[in-house]
């Protein structure tokens, strides 16, 4: 999931450089959502591991 967030972030940067503002903002929004989902799943996994031990 972090991989896809980085891909969308790179697409947003490239689109912004070439002047495609709509595509850049959409890609940045998708990257942000994927990054936060990754963070939530990462924290849940860490807590589950601590509780198991």
C-alpha positions in Angstrom: 0.0 0.0 0.0 2.9 2.3 0.7 4.2 1.5 -2.7 1.0 2.7 -4.4 0.9 5.8 -2.2 4.4 6.7 -3.5 3.4 6.0 -7.1 0.4 8.3 -6.9 2.7 10.9 -5.2 5.2 10.8 -8.1 2.3 11.0 -10.6 1.0 14.1 -8.7 4.5 15.7 -8.8 4.9 15.0 -12.5 1.4 16.2 -13.4 2.0 19.4 -11.4 5.3 20.1 -13.2 3.6 19.8 -16.5 0.6 22.0 -15.5 -2.1 19.4 -15.1 -3.6 20.8 -11.8 -6.7 18.6 -11.7 -4.8 15.4 -12.2 -2.1 16.5 -9.7 -4.6 17.3 -7.0 -6.5 14.0 -7.5 -3.3 11.9 -7.4 -2.1 13.8 -4.3 -5.5 13.1 -2.6 -5.3 9.4 -3.5 -1.7 9.2 -2.3 -2.7 10.9 1.0 -5.6 8.5 1.6 -3.5 5.4 0.9 -0.7 6.7 3.1 -3.1 7.1 6.1 -4.6 3.7 5.5 -1.1 2.3 5.5 -0.3 4.1 8.8 -3.5 2.8 10.4 -2.9 -0.8 9.4 0.8 -0.5 10.5 -0.2 0.7 14.0 -2.9 -2.0 14.3 -0.4 -4.7 13.3 2.1 -3.4 15.9 -0.5 -3.3 18.7 -1.6 -6.8 17.7 1.9 -8.1 17.9 2.5 -6.6 21.4 -0.8 -8.0 22.7 0.1 -11.5 21.4 3.4 -11.6 23.3 
